Amino acid sequence: MNIRLLVLGLLREQPRYGYELLKWLEESRTDLWANVLPGSIYHALRQLHKEGLIAVEQTEQTGHRMRAIYGITEDGRAAFDAELDAAWQDVPQTFPSQLYLALTFSHHLPPELLRRRLDQLAAALEQQLAVWTEGEALKGEQIELDAGIRAMFKNGRDHIRADLELVQHLRALLDTPESRWPQAQPRRDLPPENDRLGDGSEAPSL
């Protein structure tokens, strides 16, 4: 699970308190690609502490509140190693399945609505691309980015660009009448209309 790997990994590097983990997640924009919600940090800390994978190393007074600084335990290191190894064995899901499904049934949308949705998608993807570029710059201010991290950011941008190119291509097809897109495709598993009875069943062959 991404949130467990993230928290254990950050605590393996150095002890941290909850708000520090939250700020790291927000400032590095890791939430863009790690499928981790910032609000899940504290729940993960409680669960990992309950499992004995992290421990409170010290507490500090901040105003009227006490904050706990967490560190990883030996069991936590073993759990991190196992989760990291499992993450490398997980085959990436790279296809925009929701977009592909919408594309399959696009002929059911009025052309003007479809045009508007494609424009919205293109704008959103362009914004994502800008955020990824900004995220790499922000992370570079925090740590020195090695070749692997830079390759990760490039890969992320490449995926976004590929989706953007698809959306832009569809938008161009929509404005090209000779492309005849979108149009309903006939069902290949049904007999021709004149071979079917009025109730929808297939007429017997003679």
C-alpha positions in Angstrom: 0.0 0.0 0.0 1.5 3.3 -1.1 0.9 5.2 2.2 2.7 2.6 4.3 5.7 2.5 1.9 5.8 6.3 1.9 5.7 6.7 5.7 8.1 3.9 6.4 10.5 5.1 3.8 10.6 8.7 5.1 11.0 7.5 8.7 13.8 5.1 7.6 15.7 8.2 6.4 15.2 10.1 9.6 12.8 10.5 12.5 9.9 12.9 11.8 6.7 14.2 13.3 3.3 14.0 11.6 3.1 17.5 10.3 6.6 17.3 8.9 5.5 14.2 6.9 2.4 16.1 5.7 4.4 19.2 4.6 6.9 16.9 2.8 4.1 15.3 0.9 2.5 18.6 -0.1 5.7 20.5 -1.0 7.2 17.7 -3.1 3.8 17.1 -4.8 4.2 13.4 -4.3 0.4 13.2 -4.0 0.2 13.8 -7.8 1.6 10.3 -8.6 1.7 8.2 -5.5 -2.1 8.0 -5.0 -1.7 9.2 -1.4 -4.0 11.7 0.2 -2.4 14.1 2.6 -5.0 13.5 5.2 -4.1 9.8 5.3 -0.7 10.5 6.9 -2.0 10.6 10.5 -4.1 7.5 10.1 -1.1 5.7 8.7 1.0 6.8 11.7 -1.5 5.5 14.2 -1.8 2.1 12.4 1.9 1.6 11.9 2.5 2.5 15.6 -0.2 0.0 16.6 1.6 -2.7 14.6 4.9 -1.9 16.2 6.6 -0.8 12.9 7.2 2.8 14.2 7.7 4.1 17.7 7.6 7.5 19.4 11.2 8.5 20.0 10.5 11.7 21.8 7.9 14.4 22.3 8.2 18.2 22.0 6.1 21.0 23.4 4.8 23.3 20.7 2.6 26.0 22.2 -0.2 24.3 24.0 0.3 21.0 22.2 2.7 18.1 22.4 4.0 16.6 19.2 5.4 13.1 18.8 8.5 12.4 16.8 8.3 9.0 15.2 11.2 6.7 14.2 11.2 3.3 12.5 11.7 0.1 14.4 13.6 -3.0 13.4 10.3 -4.7 12.5 9.4 -1.5 10.5 12.7 -1.8 8.5 11.9 -5.4 7.6 8.3 -4.4 6.6 9.7 -1.5 4.5 12.1 -3.8 2.8 9.3 -6.3 2.0 7.0 -3.5 0.7 9.7 -1.9 -1.4 10.5 -5.3 -3.0 6.8 -5.9 -3.7 6.5 -2.5 -5.3 9.2 -3.3 -7.8 7.2 -6.5 -8.7 4.0 -4.6 -9.3 3.4 -4.2 -13.1 2.5 -0.5 -13.7 -1.1 0.3 -14.9 -0.3 2.8 -17.6 -3.5 2.9 -19.6 -6.1 5.7 -19.0 -8.9 3.1 -18.7 -11.6 5.7 -17.9 -10.8 7.7 -21.0 -10.7 4.6 -23.2 -14.1 3.5 -21.9 -15.6 6.9 -22.5 -14.1 6.8 -26.0 -15.8 3.5 -26.7 -19.2 5.1 -26.2 -18.5 8.6 -27.4 -21.0 8.3 -30.2 -23.8 8.6 -27.6 -22.8 12.2 -26.7 -24.0 15.2 -28.8 -21.0 16.6 -30.8 -21.0 19.9 -29.0 -20.9 18.3 -25.6 -18.1 16.0 -26.7 -16.2 18.9 -28.1 -16.5 20.8 -24.7 -15.4 17.7 -22.7 -12.3 17.2 -25.0 -11.4 20.9 -24.5 -11.8 20.5 -20.8 -9.6 17.4 -20.8 -6.9 19.1 -22.8 -6.8 22.0 -20.4 -6.7 19.8 -17.4 -3.8 17.7 -18.9 -1.9 20.8 -19.8 -2.3 21.9 -16.2 -1.0 18.6 -14.9 2.0 18.9 -17.2 2.8 22.3 -15.7 2.4 21.0 -12.2 4.7 18.0 -12.8 7.4 20.4 -14.2 6.9 22.6 -11.1 7.0 19.6 -8.8 10.4 18.5 -10.2 11.8 22.0 -9.6 10.4 22.1 -6.0 11.8 18.7 -5.2 15.2 19.8 -6.7 15.2 22.7 -4.1 14.8 20.1 -1.3 17.2 17.4 -2.4 19.7 16.8 -5.1 17.8 14.8 -7.7 19.6 11.8 -9.0 19.2 10.3 -12.5 16.5 7.9 -11.3 14.3 10.6 -9.8 14.7 12.8 -13.0 13.8 9.8 -15.1 10.7 9.3 -13.0 9.6 12.9 -13.6 10.3 12.6 -17.3 8.3 9.4 -17.5 5.3 11.0 -15.7 5.4 13.9 -18.1 5.7 11.6 -21.1 2.5 9.7 -20.0 0.6 13.0 -19.6 1.8 14.2 -23.0 0.7 10.9 -24.6 -2.8 11.4 -23.1 -2.8 15.0 -24.2 -1.9 14.0 -27.8 -4.7 11.5 -27.8 -7.3 14.1 -26.7 -6.0 16.7 -29.1 -6.1 14.2 -32.0 -9.7 13.3 -31.1 -10.6 17.0 -31.0 -9.2 17.4 -34.5 -11.1 14.4 -35.7 -14.3 15.9 -34.4 -13.8 19.0 -36.5 -12.9 16.9 -39.6 -16.2 15.7 -41.2 -14.6 13.2 -43.4 -13.2 11.3 -40.4 -16.8 10.3 -39.6 -15.9 10.2 -35.9 -17.7 9.4 -33.7 -20.2 7.1 -35.2 -22.0 4.1 -33.9 -20.5 0.7 -34.9 -22.9 -2.1 -36.0 -22.9 -5.1 -33.7 -21.1 -7.9 -35.4 -22.8 -10.6 -33.4 -26.3 -9.8 -34.7 -27.7 -11.0 -38.0 -28.7 -8.4 -40.6 -32.0 -6.6 -39.9 -33.9 -8.4 -42.7 -32.8 -11.8 -41.1 -34.4 -11.0 -37.8 -38.0 -11.4 -36.7 -40.1 -8.7 -35.2 -39.5 -9.9 -31.7 -35.7 -9.6 -32.1 -35.1 -13.3 -32.6 -33.2 -14.7 -35.6 -35.2 -16.0 -38.5 -34.7 -19.7 -39.3 -32.6 -20.4 -42.3 -34.3 -22.2 -45.2 
